[in-house]
Amino acid sequence: EVQLVQSGPEVKKPGESLRISCKGSGYSFADYWISWVRQMPGKGLEWMGKIDPRDADTKYSPSFQGHVTISIDKSINTAYLQWSSLKASDSAMYYCARGAGDAWGQGTRLTVSS
Amino acid sequence: EIVLTQSPGTLSLSPGERATVSCRASQSVSSSQVAWYQQKPGQAPRLLIHAGSSRAAGIPDRFSGSGSGTDFTLTISRLEPEDFVVYYCQQYDSSRPITFGGGTKVEI
């Protein structure tokens, strides 16, 4: 069974850094890129970017370029999404997905508040 | 990037009725790179349709996708009670950033 398991909810303060994770299992991890998708409270889905596990090539949405970093550790089938300096406006649910979205993680809820 | 505009924003129907959700792209998209998702409250999205008209594994045949160029449609032939949730279209052209439509809520 294909599974993407994400790290747990986070509560952080503005200015702090953070890295959340997404671990794939049940399939050949290297064969599918991983996407990250943001969903702000009560709003729609926003594609943030993707990474190819074979060569760590990344593509970002123009809206998120420079604000987040997507990385991967192929040896442990895990993709990451990280921020160097969080803002309150980063509060949202973050999902990872296999490829464009044929399998999804359960989501990681991020709350940024002073 | 390609902007996807879904209509209507909210669709009010009754169980057993037919639902039609539209998705219009700002530029032509290959129908083989259009998908539809369903999202229930508190859950991650679920893939319904990929490659424009192919149902994902386990998706009932009351769900269908069609369209080409800039106009795409998700049709639910007979609404079941569990279908009254939110639907999103997506384009995943490999040469451009992936984008989602704004979502359509199907309500009773």
Interface residues (C-beta under 8 A of the other chain):
Chain A: S35 V37 G44 L45 E46 W47 K50 K59 Y60 S61 P62 Y95 G99 A100 G101 D102 A103 W104 G105 Q106 G107
Chain B: E1 A35 Y37 Q39 A44 P45 R46 L47 H50 A56 Y88 Q90 Y92 P97 I98 T99 F100 G101 G102 G103
